[in-house]
Amino acid sequence: MTSPSFGGLRVLTLESRRAREISQLIENLGGRPIVAPALREVPVDSNTEAVQFADALIHGDYDAVILLTGVGTRALAAAVEPVHPRADFLAALGRTKIIARGPKPLAVLREWGVPVWATAPEPNTWHELLATLDARAADLPLRGARVAVQEYGVPNPELLAGLEARGARVTRVPVYQWALPEDLGPLELAIAAIQRHEIDVVVLTSSVQLHHLLEVASRMGVGDLRPDLARAVIASIGPTTSQEVRRQGLPVDLEASRPKMGILVTEAAGAAKQIRDSKSGIGN
């Protein structure tokens, strides 16, 4: 059986926190990695919403709390700790029905000893979250329920709308947001390479990366980058990212069978050359 290989293709990754790891994966699989971090994680300017949420949670004002990311869960606890001792906050979580979107917030909650009422199955999108809540509606009727949603940089309008359509009283709890990197140089060089059709594969591990790529292109005054971007093979880590790619009018050429970075890169390596050949006429 032939091992997956990029076969020398030029692979753009917009990853920031795990840039070194994904670059090495691409290189190990025969690709030529081009690293252009597209985002920087920063705290929100004010922790008012987080503290107000903690106040209400401790007073028993919520029926359920939805935690969407592990990093956001930790950031939420850190944001409220100057006002409420960690033990009080965790005890309040333990008295509330907690829904974890996927394995990362679940791991944090297990570390803290906080029981989890429900977890959305893979691929851990808002679809699975709502389906999980629907399946357990006898234990938690959403009509009139007070539900807090920890957000993870960008709002999830489909999840919020779905909860509200079921009659829930929803409170958004933004904890951190994504900013552009301080050094835009690598991203600007990557955009220029996309324009010159010197990128064969774009690997997306979050929807925010695409937002920022297009935003920086607009700032550079290069016009609409999407036709040039569409010439490359666009590989998405999962349904949430794929949904945003399609919203931008771009094709999803490959979506990872499971939303894991290693699986995404390996599957892209196995399919990219064939997909690239089939797209070679785009723009000609």
C-alpha positions in Angstrom: 0.0 0.0 0.0 1.4 3.4 -1.0 2.0 5.8 1.9 0.3 9.2 1.6 2.5 11.9 0.2 2.2 15.5 -0.9 4.8 14.7 -3.5 6.5 18.1 -3.2 3.3 20.2 -3.3 3.5 23.6 -1.6 1.2 23.5 1.4 0.1 26.6 3.2 -0.8 26.4 6.9 -2.3 29.3 8.8 -1.9 27.6 12.2 -0.5 29.6 15.0 -0.3 27.8 18.3 0.7 24.4 16.7 2.5 25.9 13.7 5.7 23.9 14.3 3.9 20.7 14.8 1.8 21.0 11.6 4.8 22.2 9.6 6.7 19.1 10.6 3.8 16.8 9.7 3.6 18.4 6.3 7.3 18.0 5.7 7.3 14.4 6.9 4.5 13.6 4.4 6.5 15.0 1.4 5.1 18.5 1.4 6.8 21.9 1.3 5.3 23.8 4.3 4.6 27.5 4.1 3.7 28.8 7.5 1.8 32.0 7.9 0.1 32.3 11.3 -3.3 34.0 10.8 -4.5 34.6 14.3 -3.5 35.5 17.8 -5.5 34.5 20.9 -6.2 37.5 23.2 -8.4 38.0 26.3 -11.5 40.2 25.7 -11.0 43.8 26.7 -13.4 43.4 29.7 -14.3 40.4 31.7 -17.6 42.0 32.7 -19.7 39.3 31.0 -17.7 36.5 32.5 -18.0 37.9 36.1 -21.7 38.6 35.6 -22.2 35.0 34.4 -20.3 33.7 37.5 -22.4 35.8 39.8 -25.6 34.4 38.3 -24.3 30.9 38.2 -23.3 30.9 41.9 -26.8 32.2 42.7 -28.4 29.3 40.8 -29.8 31.4 37.9 -28.8 29.0 35.1 -30.4 25.6 34.2 -27.6 24.7 31.9 -24.1 25.8 30.7 -22.7 24.9 27.3 -18.9 24.9 27.2 -17.5 25.0 23.6 -13.7 24.8 24.0 -11.1 23.6 26.5 -9.1 26.8 26.2 -12.2 28.9 26.7 -13.3 26.9 29.7 -9.9 27.5 31.4 -10.0 31.1 30.4 -13.5 31.5 31.9 -12.4 30.2 35.3 -9.3 32.4 35.2 -11.4 35.5 34.3 -13.8 35.0 37.3 -11.1 33.9 39.9 -10.2 37.5 41.0 -13.9 37.9 42.1 -15.0 34.4 43.0 -12.7 31.7 44.5 -12.1 28.8 42.1 -13.7 26.3 44.5 -16.9 28.3 44.6 -17.1 28.6 40.8 -16.4 24.9 40.3 -19.0 24.0 42.9 -21.6 26.1 41.1 -20.8 24.4 37.8 -21.2 21.1 39.6 -24.8 22.1 40.6 -25.7 22.9 37.0 -26.3 20.7 33.9 -23.1 21.0 32.0 -22.9 20.3 28.2 -19.5 19.9 26.7 -19.2 20.4 22.9 -16.4 17.9 22.6 -13.4 16.2 24.2 -11.3 19.3 25.0 -13.8 21.0 27.4 -14.7 17.5 28.7 -11.0 16.8 29.6 -10.8 20.1 31.5 -14.0 19.4 33.5 -12.8 15.9 34.4 -9.5 17.4 35.6 -11.6 19.7 37.8 -13.9 17.0 39.0 -16.9 18.7 37.6 -19.6 16.3 36.4 -20.7 16.6 32.8 -24.4 16.1 32.0 -24.1 15.6 28.2 -21.4 15.7 25.5 -22.0 16.2 21.8 -20.7 13.3 19.7 -18.2 13.9 16.8 -17.8 15.9 14.7 -18.8 18.1 17.7 -20.6 20.9 15.8 -23.7 22.9 16.8 -25.8 20.3 14.9 -24.7 17.5 17.3 -25.1 19.8 20.3 -28.7 20.6 19.4 -29.4 17.0 18.6 -28.1 15.9 22.0 -30.3 18.4 23.7 -33.3 17.3 21.7 -32.6 13.7 22.7 -32.6 14.6 26.4 -35.4 17.1 26.3 -37.3 15.1 28.9 -34.5 15.9 31.4 -34.0 19.4 30.3 -36.9 21.0 28.5 -35.4 24.0 26.7 -38.6 26.1 26.6 -38.0 28.7 29.3 -34.7 27.2 30.3 -31.9 29.6 31.2 -28.8 28.5 29.2 -25.4 30.1 29.2 -23.1 29.6 26.2 -19.3 30.0 26.5 -18.1 31.5 23.2 -14.7 30.9 21.7 -13.6 33.9 19.8 -16.4 34.2 17.3 -20.2 33.8 18.0 -22.0 30.7 16.8 -25.2 32.2 15.4 -26.7 28.8 14.4 -26.3 27.4 17.9 -27.8 30.5 19.5 -30.7 30.6 17.0 -31.3 26.9 17.5 -31.5 27.3 21.3 -33.7 30.3 21.1 -36.0 28.6 18.5 -36.5 25.9 21.2 -37.6 28.5 23.7 -34.4 28.8 25.7 -33.3 32.1 27.3 -29.7 32.3 26.1 -26.9 34.3 27.6 -23.7 34.6 25.6 -20.5 34.5 27.7 -17.5 35.7 25.5 -14.2 34.8 27.1 -11.5 35.3 24.5 -11.3 36.5 20.9 -9.0 36.1 17.9 -6.9 39.0 16.8 -4.6 39.3 13.8 -1.0 38.4 14.5 1.2 41.3 15.5 3.5 40.4 12.6 1.5 40.3 9.3 4.6 39.7 7.2 4.2 36.0 6.7 0.5 36.3 6.0 1.1 39.0 3.4 3.8 36.9 1.7 1.4 34.0 1.6 -1.3 36.1 0.0 1.2 37.2 -2.6 2.0 33.6 -3.3 -1.7 32.7 -3.6 -2.0 35.5 -6.2 0.9 34.1 -8.1 -0.6 30.6 -8.0 2.4 29.3 -6.0 0.3 27.6 -3.3 -1.0 24.1 -4.1 -2.8 23.2 -0.9 -4.3 25.3 1.9 -4.9 23.5 5.2 -7.5 25.2 7.4 -7.8 24.2 11.1 -10.3 26.9 12.0 -12.8 29.2 10.3 -11.2 32.3 11.8 -8.0 31.6 9.8 -10.0 32.1 6.5 -11.6 35.2 7.9 -8.2 36.7 8.7 -6.6 35.6 5.4 -9.3 37.5 3.4 -9.3 40.4 5.8 -5.5 41.0 5.4 -5.9 40.6 1.6 -8.5 43.3 1.7 -6.2 45.6 3.7 -3.5 45.0 1.2 -5.8 46.2 -1.6 -5.3 43.1 -3.7 -9.0 42.8 -4.5 -10.9 39.6 -4.2 -8.5 36.8 -3.3 -11.1 34.0 -3.6 -10.7 33.2 -7.3 -7.0 32.7 -6.8 -7.5 30.8 -3.6 -10.0 28.5 -5.3 -7.3 27.2 -7.6 -5.6 25.6 -4.6 -6.8 22.4 -2.9 -8.7 23.6 0.2 -8.6 21.1 3.0 -10.8 21.6 6.1 -10.5 20.1 9.5 -14.2 19.6 9.9 -17.8 20.7 9.4 -17.7 24.0 11.2 -14.7 25.2 9.2 -16.2 23.7 6.0 -19.4 25.6 6.5 -17.5 28.9 6.6 -15.4 28.0 3.5 -18.7 27.5 1.6 -20.2 30.7 3.0 -17.3 32.5 1.4 -18.1 31.0 -1.9 -15.1 28.6 -1.9 -15.0 24.9 -2.5 -14.2 22.4 0.2 -12.0 20.0 -1.7 -11.3 17.7 1.3 -12.7 17.5 4.8 -11.0 15.4 7.4 -12.8 12.2 8.3 -12.3 13.2 12.0 -11.6 16.7 13.2 -8.0 16.1 14.1 -5.0 18.0 12.8 -2.9 14.8 12.1 -5.8 13.1 10.3 -6.4 16.2 8.2 -2.8 16.5 7.1 -2.4 12.8 6.4 -5.7 12.6 4.4 -4.7 15.8 2.5 -1.4 14.2 1.6 -3.1 11.2 0.2 -5.5 13.0 -2.0 -4.1 16.5 -2.8 -2.2 15.6 -6.0 -5.2 14.0 -7.6 -7.5 16.9 -6.5 -4.9 19.4 -7.7 -4.7 17.8 -11.1 -8.5 17.8 -11.4 -8.5 21.6 -10.6 -5.7 22.5 -12.9 -8.0 24.1 -15.4 -9.5 26.6 -12.9 -8.9 30.2 -14.0 -7.4 29.3 -17.4 
